[in-house]
Amino acid sequence: MTGTTGLRQLKKRRTRQTISDTAVALFLERGFDKVSVAEVAAAAEVSKPTLFRYFPAKEDLVLHRFADHEDEAARVVTGRGARSPLTALRDHFRAGLDRHDPVTGLSDDPHVLAFHRLLYGTPSLVGRLYAYQERAERALAHALDDAAGPGEPSLEARLAAAQILAVQRVLALENWRRIAAGEPAAALRADATAAANAAFEQLRSGLRRYA
């Protein structure tokens, strides 16, 4: 029974990935607003009801990739060991810069650049992205508060989480904009690291409880 369940889940993940990959390819080719959900379903060889079971909104066909990162900051804080939350998050962000992780904006891979142009050039996608960011903030606030379960984290933790994730988002956007303007990722890495250090130091001076 366990093997059957595992295979079923694997098939679902593959179907989900196929639908998303098909959608993103069509959106990159023709534009997000010029491709209908019906066209995506047909290209992915699934029905519209099946597509909507995997992706409740058209925007989720693109943004589901961010779902894997929703609790990333929270996991970093929870598994930080002896380090402070801010130090752990700074180290994690810097490690992402070192490996040119697309989440940090420091990637000049053509596919990543095309995806970012699609994302930031489509208002409805940017708007939908806020829902993902809100969930990430809530998860991080729980981790900062060491709170478990559905209860509301403290206002202090929620404010801290919002500031931390806003800093990471602004850093990533700055990296992406400079790369989109033509700067190579390798040449930008030193500036990006210095900016990250300065940004987290600014957070540290203002968020003393978590420093």
Legacy VTK file of the C-alpha trace (Angstrom):
# vtk DataFile Version 3.0
C-alpha trace
ASCII
DATASET POLYDATA
POINTS 211 float
0.000 0.000 0.000
2.849 2.374 0.855
4.491 1.697 -2.512
1.228 2.370 -4.328
0.751 5.630 -2.440
4.310 6.676 -3.262
3.838 5.991 -6.956
0.565 7.907 -6.948
2.219 10.925 -5.355
5.124 10.735 -7.803
2.693 10.684 -10.716
0.884 13.723 -9.294
4.151 15.642 -8.926
5.134 14.787 -12.485
1.748 15.829 -13.826
1.917 19.086 -11.904
5.417 19.791 -13.205
4.435 18.962 -16.788
1.445 21.310 -16.673
3.520 24.122 -15.185
6.430 23.665 -17.607
4.022 23.645 -20.544
2.296 26.796 -19.294
5.521 28.714 -18.667
6.821 27.805 -22.126
3.626 29.135 -23.729
3.650 32.290 -21.589
7.279 33.006 -22.479
6.544 32.533 -26.158
3.321 34.527 -26.419
2.813 36.457 -23.190
0.855 35.572 -20.058
-2.316 37.435 -20.992
-2.409 36.014 -24.525
-2.538 32.365 -23.519
-5.757 30.899 -22.145
-6.043 28.193 -19.526
-7.802 26.033 -22.123
-4.770 26.309 -24.392
-2.460 25.306 -21.583
-4.631 22.300 -20.733
-4.726 21.201 -24.355
-0.964 21.548 -24.761
-0.354 19.610 -21.539
-2.916 16.978 -22.623
-5.112 17.329 -19.552
-8.645 18.592 -19.049
-9.394 22.047 -17.642
-10.916 20.543 -14.469
-7.728 18.513 -13.979
-5.591 21.608 -14.472
-7.590 23.552 -11.889
-7.247 20.701 -9.389
-3.503 21.281 -9.501
-3.545 25.055 -9.972
-6.516 26.988 -8.532
-5.618 30.165 -10.484
-3.909 30.824 -13.791
-1.157 32.754 -12.000
-0.315 29.672 -9.929
0.881 27.951 -13.104
3.889 30.279 -12.879
4.108 31.018 -9.190
3.864 27.497 -7.795
7.672 27.451 -8.052
7.718 29.883 -5.151
5.701 27.505 -3.001
8.843 25.455 -2.362
10.443 28.565 -0.843
7.507 29.675 1.335
8.897 28.168 4.524
12.572 28.398 3.564
13.389 31.311 5.889
11.446 29.643 8.698
13.404 26.418 8.218
16.688 28.331 8.298
15.733 29.943 11.619
14.465 26.693 13.127
17.653 24.840 12.177
20.072 27.658 12.990
21.817 25.912 15.895
23.833 28.327 18.036
23.590 31.202 15.561
21.140 34.074 15.929
18.201 34.162 13.492
19.632 37.139 11.598
23.078 35.582 11.299
21.598 32.326 10.018
19.434 34.143 7.449
22.341 36.321 6.315
24.587 33.272 5.897
21.856 31.471 3.968
21.333 34.418 1.624
25.073 34.783 1.052
25.351 31.073 0.298
22.635 31.573 -2.314
24.668 34.382 -3.869
27.728 32.118 -3.988
25.852 29.484 -5.981
23.961 32.067 -8.082
20.602 30.862 -6.809
17.832 32.488 -8.911
15.969 33.335 -5.681
18.716 35.857 -4.857
18.372 37.505 -8.275
22.065 36.828 -8.953
21.678 34.589 -11.991
22.290 35.471 -15.617
21.085 32.130 -16.941
18.948 32.996 -20.011
16.050 30.838 -18.809
16.067 32.487 -15.388
16.181 35.968 -16.926
13.281 35.124 -19.226
11.253 33.810 -16.291
11.941 36.952 -14.258
10.937 39.183 -17.167
7.684 37.245 -17.416
7.073 37.499 -13.666
7.930 41.143 -13.045
6.482 42.275 -16.351
3.022 40.852 -15.621
1.014 42.843 -13.026
-1.347 39.983 -12.178
1.613 37.711 -11.399
3.223 40.343 -9.184
-0.086 40.796 -7.369
-0.538 37.071 -6.849
3.049 36.806 -5.575
2.035 38.800 -2.488
-0.079 35.863 -1.289
2.999 33.650 -1.332
5.020 36.321 0.466
2.381 36.684 3.171
2.521 32.962 3.900
6.329 33.107 4.022
6.145 36.005 6.491
3.740 34.112 8.725
5.918 30.981 8.740
9.010 33.036 9.577
7.160 34.904 12.335
6.235 31.569 13.935
9.871 30.466 13.753
11.097 33.727 15.301
8.495 33.371 18.027
9.299 29.682 18.514
5.534 29.242 18.169
3.911 26.056 16.957
0.440 25.356 15.674
-2.194 27.673 14.221
-1.942 30.382 16.902
-1.093 33.953 15.996
2.604 34.864 16.354
3.416 37.994 18.305
3.230 41.401 16.680
6.968 41.861 17.259
7.769 38.639 15.426
5.399 39.519 12.570
7.018 42.938 12.167
10.488 41.388 12.215
9.537 38.744 9.634
8.083 41.373 7.312
11.241 43.489 7.538
13.609 40.566 7.004
11.792 39.199 3.972
11.381 42.704 2.532
15.160 43.167 2.738
15.769 39.869 0.959
13.218 40.756 -1.717
14.757 44.186 -2.347
18.253 42.715 -2.538
17.087 40.113 -5.057
15.280 42.717 -7.160
18.361 44.952 -7.205
20.507 42.033 -8.380
18.010 41.078 -11.059
17.676 44.640 -12.355
21.431 45.077 -12.683
21.790 41.750 -14.471
18.836 42.564 -16.732
20.680 45.787 -17.604
23.637 43.749 -18.825
25.966 43.174 -15.852
27.367 39.610 -15.617
26.446 37.730 -12.456
30.077 36.882 -11.685
31.111 40.544 -11.840
28.180 41.589 -9.666
28.735 39.007 -6.945
31.082 41.136 -4.799
28.677 44.094 -4.853
25.734 41.814 -4.094
27.527 40.272 -1.123
28.516 43.693 0.234
24.941 44.919 -0.149
23.632 41.858 1.687
26.104 42.370 4.535
25.120 46.027 4.853
21.395 45.243 4.708
21.567 42.595 7.421
23.727 44.857 9.565
21.011 47.494 9.256
18.464 44.912 10.365
20.714 43.879 13.231
20.928 47.400 14.606
17.150 47.768 14.497
16.057 44.254 15.480
18.155 43.722 18.581
16.036 40.931 20.013
16.820 38.667 17.057
20.444 39.747 16.631
LINES 1 212
211 0 1 2 3 4 5 6 7 8 9 10 11 12 13 14 15 16 17 18 19 20 21 22 23 24 25 26 27 28 29 30 31 32 33 34 35 36 37 38 39 40 41 42 43 44 45 46 47 48 49 50 51 52 53 54 55 56 57 58 59 60 61 62 63 64 65 66 67 68 69 70 71 72 73 74 75 76 77 78 79 80 81 82 83 84 85 86 87 88 89 90 91 92 93 94 95 96 97 98 99 100 101 102 103 104 105 106 107 108 109 110 111 112 113 114 115 116 117 118 119 120 121 122 123 124 125 126 127 128 129 130 131 132 133 134 135 136 137 138 139 140 141 142 143 144 145 146 147 148 149 150 151 152 153 154 155 156 157 158 159 160 161 162 163 164 165 166 167 168 169 170 171 172 173 174 175 176 177 178 179 180 181 182 183 184 185 186 187 188 189 190 191 192 193 194 195 196 197 198 199 200 201 202 203 204 205 206 207 208 209 210
